[in-house]
């Protein structure tokens, strides 16, 4: 199949497929005499796997690790389990960060009732007067 057909079957764009090829996650397609890419069912299966991993917010490196495990048919699930456990930890950290952010936004929202001119708005005053935050230390596993 050509790249457009594969993209339609996978609900993605041809650019996405080219990107995964460039990143080495998807094997290079064969080429026709007219230099069109041609894909087969193994490309479809691997792309489905990649897209499912990405839908779970896994990094390309995590996807690569899982693909390597899938390609090594003799390997055990221990590494896969560990990777998913670590990813669950990353997701839990992000949830905690988002809950803190929600609390901060709620506290900020409670500073204004909407009945004042903007120059008397409690939200605007708070954003103008509070000290700028310290530089964030990167806690996400995403690149």
C-alpha positions as CSV (number, residue, x, y, z in Angstrom):
1,X,0.0,0.0,0.0
2,X,1.1,3.6,-0.5
3,X,1.7,6.0,2.3
4,X,-1.7,7.7,1.9
5,X,-3.5,4.4,2.3
6,X,-1.5,3.5,5.3
7,X,-2.1,6.9,6.8
8,X,-5.9,6.6,6.2
9,X,-5.9,3.1,7.8
10,X,-4.1,4.5,10.9
11,X,-6.0,7.8,11.2
12,X,-2.7,9.8,10.9
13,X,-1.0,11.9,8.3
14,X,1.7,10.8,5.9
15,X,4.0,13.2,7.6
16,X,3.6,11.2,10.8
17,X,4.6,8.1,9.0
18,X,7.6,9.8,7.5
19,X,8.6,11.1,10.9
20,X,8.5,7.6,12.5
21,X,10.6,6.3,9.6
22,X,13.1,9.1,10.1
23,X,13.2,8.4,13.9
24,X,13.9,4.7,13.2
25,X,10.7,3.6,14.9
26,X,9.2,2.4,11.6
27,X,11.3,0.5,9.1
28,X,12.0,2.3,5.8
29,X,9.5,1.4,3.1
30,X,10.4,-0.2,-0.1
31,X,10.3,2.0,-3.1
32,X,8.6,1.5,-6.5
33,X,10.4,2.2,-9.8
34,X,8.6,5.6,-9.6
35,X,10.1,6.2,-6.1
36,X,6.8,5.8,-4.3
37,X,7.0,4.3,-0.8
38,X,5.2,0.9,-0.5
39,X,4.1,-0.5,2.8
40,X,3.0,-3.9,3.9
41,X,1.1,-5.4,6.8
42,X,4.1,-5.5,9.0
43,X,4.4,-1.7,8.6
44,X,0.7,-1.4,9.5
45,X,1.1,-3.6,12.6
46,X,4.2,-1.8,13.8
47,X,2.6,1.6,13.2
48,X,-0.4,0.6,15.1
49,X,1.8,-0.4,18.0
50,X,3.6,2.9,17.9
51,X,0.4,4.9,17.7
52,X,-1.1,3.0,20.7
53,X,2.0,3.7,22.7
54,X,1.9,7.4,21.8
55,X,-1.7,7.5,22.8
56,X,-0.6,6.5,26.3
57,X,1.8,9.5,26.2
58,X,4.9,7.3,26.0
59,X,8.1,9.0,24.7
60,X,9.8,7.9,21.5
61,X,12.5,6.3,23.6
62,X,10.0,4.3,25.6
63,X,8.4,3.2,22.4
64,X,11.8,2.3,21.0
65,X,12.5,0.2,24.1
66,X,9.2,-1.7,23.7
67,X,9.8,-2.2,20.0
68,X,13.2,-3.7,20.8
69,X,11.6,-6.0,23.3
70,X,9.0,-7.0,20.7
71,X,11.7,-7.7,18.2
72,X,13.7,-9.8,20.6
73,X,11.3,-12.7,20.9
74,X,13.4,-14.5,23.5
75,X,13.2,-11.6,26.0
76,X,11.0,-11.7,29.1
77,X,8.3,-9.3,30.1
78,X,10.3,-7.9,33.1
79,X,11.7,-5.0,31.2
80,X,8.3,-4.2,29.7
81,X,6.7,-4.3,33.2
82,X,9.4,-2.0,34.6
83,X,9.0,0.5,31.8
84,X,5.2,0.6,32.2
85,X,5.6,0.9,36.0
86,X,8.0,3.8,35.5
87,X,5.6,5.4,33.1
88,X,2.8,5.1,35.7
89,X,5.0,6.9,38.1
90,X,5.6,9.7,35.6
91,X,1.8,10.0,35.0
92,X,1.2,10.1,38.8
93,X,3.8,12.9,39.1
94,X,2.0,14.9,36.4
95,X,-1.3,14.4,38.1
96,X,0.1,15.7,41.3
97,X,1.5,18.8,39.5
98,X,-1.8,19.4,37.7
99,X,-3.7,19.2,41.0
100,X,-1.4,21.8,42.5
101,X,-1.9,24.0,39.5
102,X,-5.7,23.6,39.8
103,X,-5.4,24.7,43.5
104,X,-3.3,27.7,42.6
105,X,-5.8,28.7,39.8
106,X,-8.8,28.2,42.1
107,X,-7.1,30.4,44.8
108,X,-6.4,33.0,42.1
109,X,-9.9,32.9,40.8
110,X,-11.3,33.4,44.3
111,X,-9.6,36.8,44.4
112,X,-12.1,38.4,42.1
113,X,-15.9,38.5,41.8
114,X,-16.1,40.1,38.4
115,X,-17.8,43.2,39.7
116,X,-14.9,45.6,39.4
117,X,-13.1,47.4,36.6
118,X,-10.0,45.4,35.4
119,X,-7.6,47.8,37.1
120,X,-9.3,46.8,40.4
121,X,-9.5,43.1,39.6
122,X,-8.0,40.9,42.3
123,X,-6.7,38.4,39.8
124,X,-4.9,41.1,37.8
125,X,-3.5,42.6,41.0
126,X,-2.2,39.3,42.3
127,X,-0.6,38.5,38.9
128,X,1.0,41.9,38.9
129,X,2.2,42.0,42.5
130,X,3.4,38.5,43.3
131,X,7.0,37.6,43.0
132,X,7.9,35.8,39.9
133,X,8.3,32.1,40.5
134,X,11.6,30.3,40.7
135,X,12.8,28.5,37.6
136,X,11.1,25.1,37.4
137,X,13.2,22.1,37.8
138,X,12.3,19.7,35.1
139,X,10.3,16.8,36.5
140,X,8.7,15.4,33.4
141,X,10.2,12.4,31.6
142,X,9.1,13.9,28.3
143,X,11.8,15.4,26.1
